Amino acid sequence: MSIDLSSELKKEQDKNVSDYINKVLSLIEKEEINEEEAGWITKETVDGFREHVNPGFLSYRKTVTKDGQFAAVEWSDNGSCFKDVNGKEYIDCLGGFGIYNVGHRNPKVVKAVTDQLKRQALHSQDLLDPLRAMLAKILADITPGDLKYAFFTNSGTESVEAALKLAKMYSERTTFISTTRAFHGKSLGSLSGTAKGMFRKPFLPLIPGFRHVPFGDIDMMRKTFEVCSSVGEDVAAVILEPIQGEGGIILPPENYLKEVRELCDQFGALLIFDEVQTGMGRTGKMFAADLYEVVPDIICLAKAFGGGVMPAGAIVAKEEVFKSWFENPFMHTTTFGGNPLACAAAIATIGVLIEEKLPERAAEVGEYFLEELKKAAKGHEDKVLEIRGKGLMIGIEFHKDETGYDVSKGMFDLGVLVAGTLINSKTIRIEPSLTIRYEEVDKVVSTFKQVLSQVSV
Ligand SMILES: *Cc1c(COP(=O)(O)O)cnc(C)c1O
């Protein structure tokens, strides 16, 4: 009789994996965890990141936290706050870089997703699915101008990819103008539009035809259009964020977006607004396009679109443009884009934004927040260069990167999560839930004030 060792080993391994899975599932199931469980979760998380996710995250967390706080593990959330496994509560002013516009686990969004989940989670992809049609109709109603047809995605990057492909197909041109400090995502197509050299360099050459011009410089934009046209490389589209997010909350100069629109019209190019971060009420209007009264040909959405519950994104385009995909709707597809759970989340999210007048609230609370932060920074002009923003999209720019990191660290210690931006760490961003209470705003401001007086220049 021979014993099959490898099969014994396999059995043993399967049992270990099963036991581990059951332990994890039992923790997911729990409403409250005890201290021992919290300790186990923290250890498994830190070990898991070091051995199997990417130890670089641990090094990064150490640069933005004090003492042992790099190992803080998030566990539950509600309203404008989340808690770590040890029960410490944080006011979330970062929120996945602006995904919690309707708050963390907004009950109406959770209900819609749960109700949908009980009936059908994903779709066959072949039959007609109802929620996609209904969400597309809602989007046509709430997006500016004559934006009419929607294509659904799972992320911001995918929305940008879809917009670029649609613009190419519509225009039969291959030149794109993007801007310095832009962030459009990190897939090869969207990265072509993104500006930061550090993220682009290892992957060059990206898709050909991209030119970057300084954001806000209309003369450069005009000259680039003229040059492209004169050398026979006509511009398919200009892609930009109406307010740059990752770039450090950069507001467009007066009339800039209107003038870009005019240039696009003059040269027969499309205008793509990447509203992945500025959309869904963040800037004080449903879309930043409304704020600046400019109608793009294609708008890109994601981040807060799924209500902070489901990953979801979309592009919405004018019929004239989108009809390039009528003949063959399979020209650009994604398996999960527009799935029933994501659509349920997005529909409920838009409902909450409208019913609770959250864009208006963002404008009002944002103005108060901005003023209070400016007051708190008085006397610290040696550290703080500028505080700016629109609605609840606020940036605090320091003279030095280190000050930004030190302020983030100090605020995290005191239970407020803010973050340096990926592209410009001199600026920390404040992008809380649009439902944030005034008391919470006051706490963030007083924390900022306290920390600012403690950090060195
Ligand atoms: C975050 C962001 C993206 C990328 O979205 P992902 O969901 O991370 O792929 C694209 N554009 C803008 C303006 C963003 O802020």
The ligand as a Tripos MOL2 file, in Angstrom:
@<TRIPOS>MOLECULE
LIG
   15    15     1     0     0
SMALL
NO_CHARGES

@<TRIPOS>ATOM
      1 C1         -9.7410   59.2120   -9.4860 C.3       1 LIG1
      2 C2         -9.8140   59.8230  -10.8170 C.ar      1 LIG1
      3 C3         -9.7250   59.0350  -11.9920 C.ar      1 LIG1
      4 C4         -9.4770   57.5580  -11.9470 C.3       1 LIG1
      5 O1        -10.5450   56.8810  -11.3520 O.3       1 LIG1
      6 P1        -10.3500   55.3800  -10.8510 P.3       1 LIG1
      7 O2        -11.7080   54.9870  -10.3800 O.co2     1 LIG1
      8 O3         -9.3320   55.4220   -9.7620 O.co2     1 LIG1
      9 O4         -9.8950   54.5910  -11.9990 O.co2     1 LIG1
     10 C5         -9.8530   59.6650  -13.2090 C.ar      1 LIG1
     11 N1        -10.0570   60.9810  -13.2870 N.ar      1 LIG1
     12 C6        -10.1510   61.7670  -12.1990 C.ar      1 LIG1
     13 C7        -10.4140   63.2250  -12.3470 C.3       1 LIG1
     14 C8        -10.0190   61.2100  -10.9240 C.ar      1 LIG1
     15 O5        -10.0940   61.9860   -9.8440 O.3       1 LIG1
@<TRIPOS>BOND
     1     1     2 1
     2     2     3 ar
     3     2    14 ar
     4     3     4 1
     5     3    10 ar
     6     4     5 1
     7     5     6 1
     8     6     7 2
     9     6     8 1
    10     6     9 1
    11    10    11 ar
    12    11    12 ar
    13    12    13 1
    14    12    14 ar
    15    14    15 1
@<TRIPOS>SUBSTRUCTURE
     1 LIG1         1 GROUP 0 **** ****
